[in-house]
Amino acid sequence: MASPPKDAKRPEVGGVDPAELQAYFVKSGRYTAGVATHYPPATVLTAKDTHQDLAKGFTLGMRFHSAPVVRLADAKPMQLGHAARADGAWRVYAFADASGRQLRSFAAFLAESANSPIRRFTPAGSDIDRVIDIRAVFQQGHRELKVEELPPALLPRKGHFGLIDYEKTYCPDLKQGPDIFDLRGIDREKGAIVVVRPDQYVANVLPLDAHDELTAFFAAFLLDRR
């Protein structure tokens, strides 16, 4: 970085080719930005990469890579990675399958099943997203979905007055792009569950129907209120 530019007329002086320096700078960009850390898989907080192909752009053990989306409730363009607060909660991003049925089945499991990680690991009296915060990303544009038809898990009531949280559901930014499903290599046919740790590193990638597997992942380190 500190070397002078290479001069073709004076090769004996040495130096670095500017194009070579630029390529090195780009290659090292994630390191200099502090997001090149890669935690090893098969640990308590970082699962095996068995299902990595479902979400190739969210590398297990690496920082969650944000992408543009549109919030369904108010059609606001935003970055998905900026939607979460630094509140110590785990994030579960559910990316819809082609029909959306698997996503809705997953949402029903979270809200109704006794084995739901939401019901098992959220302390009594706490907001439903205090420990595990569920977010959904559909494949359709925001004009094609109706907020009132979303499953209850994506319209949780929170706080002292039990007001509905409308900020759990997102769509691709089909107007300005790029489409998050294409940008992050999400399997459009099957969809995917992407679990993100409180420090914003990807902890697990699972199929939308891996309900018990998701609960088992959290059971390894969270207290079961049962």
Secondary structure, DSSP 8 states (H G I E B T S, - for coil): --S-B--TT-GGG--B-HHHHHHHHHHTHHHHTT------SSSSSS---TTGGGBTTS-TTSB----EEEETTTTEEEEGGGSS-SSS-EEEEEE--SSSHHHHHHHHHHHH-TT-HHHHHS-TTS-TTSSEEEEEE-SS-GGG--GGGS-GGGS-EETTTTEE---SEEEE-TTT---HHHHTTB-TTT-EEEEE-TTSBEEEEE-TT-HHHHHHHHHTTS----
